[in-house]
């Protein structure tokens, strides 16, 4: 009976996550073929739909919507399908007879079960293959000579696991068909213990391959980072010279373009480098969980992987750190250059404002001169009109003196015109 409360929309998914990808028992002796494919969201959905059609064609229940794992029981075969963040895995298991689990050498190496390969071919391939492993599970002990003959090399990784109750060996090399072979054995290995052991070994193989995806990217970024460092050094040397506004502005544009180029590469590599760190940590955690112990005739799994995986992980970390340091240097250089450009702009603005002030002062003086001349011209014009009026009156016999009347009107007209111009100027100034 459900609780009378409203569940958080993610509660069910979070609770189920604790039970995701449980250890599945593995028959002893047994044979497993493990395939991991890179798959984006669309490819993962298409692969789940293809698996659903495969199951329905055999009259078996398909995976649930948004399922992260699914098991299919076939006649003599068992499939475990898992969906991860960026890849999918198909782990096929076939029971083996005791004679089939032996380790013949050379041409006598056991072929991969055709039933598994045929069933896999009937499914839609979801993206590109990234990891492939062939696991033989058998009872008994692992002997050095038999392992060297089976793998065809003495460069092996062999460890005791689970406090010495089980052992596993591999050479971490793909064979002619592209599969990395793993042999797991134990004198008293039961299906539950074998299932836990095999799942962790397959996770180590898958995660170590995914962790190494960052190495080619880091190596490809090296020349670009070298170019950024050289150009940054040249720009910093130019900045140390006598400052020039145009040169500073061009250097700032060059720094901005350089920073954009660096940030573009950093953004493109951010996910892969972060994933590389996460997968490497998962490899270490899985090996720690196996409680590894050495054997006298070969390197351990952790030692073998450490000598080859650690330098690659450090290369990725160094490249990411180098990008971060260069980004900060570019930011500081751009800030310094921007400050120089701002100071130079302020100086130019100050000079421009001083020049504008001089021009305004000159314009003001010219304006006042024009105003004075305008007052005189208007006064002369008005006085001329008054003189014409007085002359006309004198000719008509009126007792007026045109010259005296004009002379007396000039101061009055001048004062009135000056007052009018002053009021007009004050009104414009107020606006």
Steps between C-alpha positions, in 0.01 A plus 500: 500500500656835401569764761238774536764759415602663173824348376781704354494446121853352510456285813425178316788545258744578781393196701529272199851628429627308804382179336621577149739256332498227766756220480360220285612141574732351240520130430827325575641405257364766267575727207409870472529747214482865604446784253486873581381758245518878516145630473355850515145549628338436163712191435429363849125538447525330161702216655240452775225487240699246297546288812126523565423375148755220545332388822148525361604294197602223739187536712696650792419814700671814361686749720285752683490859382806694622651171626872515582552122499320193373557125502396260226493123551539301177551134432853438622577873501456789739525870406554782746443844342600819680467866409756742637548874456684482167521132414302175493620151591385158380631212708420155360549185706504141382541199727807287422601145560811433703693400188403827327644708782854370456772731370640357175776690328557619145249381242317305767368813673123470547296686241242746619155345527322539168166519680611820674639659184187408305270646766705821514486538124120490516500809724543854373859611564470813720786722396870418498669217687727622780571183704478128429595224741489121489492339846559135581394391849632166622572304812848430622819699521671721245840366401769726359602281204141433396422874509810590297411239241135610485570874468816452293702746711664528839386864541201410713299649785410230751360555849335312779166649601252472785767405756657244270185298428501600132748612237482677165744552216510713186747663266278806435571453128229457236531176306459461125123554534535804725411334834702532820515152655460446874526173691345472846533193719463372852510162666172557685348773283121509536262678255438798730870559563576449132230751402638769730857432388420502128291818519778689674760371255284607205448841658878538539550414131220733384586793725874487430424520126264792550752673727756490221270686258633824644862423401469553120311822569772623738769412246315682221464811718874519572605681177210747534599581860862545390383751239291688756798522736731631226253766387427601860873539569539719191205718599635542853837607361326755278309630804830570675596748225409871495120517511320602183124523478458334161751228583331439837160474336631252243668297776175495698311370198767233451477398867122479478521276193764285672283465811198403288705232324624359832156502661352327194746211534457491879121482470525225237732290722337571838261202496756250372764596756243492781380159379861378487549585868170335596572179307851478642362530852249225421782272380685555828185441706417176318850360549494600867166321542653181357754484788793430270808294590807432280628179344874436465512456121315808365409860568179575687202658327550824691875504430455424131231766459685750718815495286298562185191684615648746752722685246201541266281635780776738608535622140129583491518671839808698396331612178190612690714682757698661220180628342392645834833674560508643149143624539592685818814648342300619202241651731765689699677620184171615349412683822836680503470590135141613544613726786770651278251559219255657747769734634600599147135555410452717810800710397360540151160586640658759732681661207182494294301661781765772542489571129122507507512742794731734308273485199193569712672799659589634155145441381365682806721801434403501135137475602531799730677697226221412259240597760668841544513553127139390474392754765684776310353397166145479637542836677627658177208355305239619754664846526491530121128425505444763773703753297287440191183547704628826651609636159158425362336681790737798453414529132133504588561808710512344842736672742753213533871486441583167328868504597432577867217253522710221346787580732275486805344167391827314450579443875143391568494258204843367591392427857178331390675281238772404747239409759308292248811309386598442863159352583507276193850369592394436860195308384711280274754446777225392739376242251 
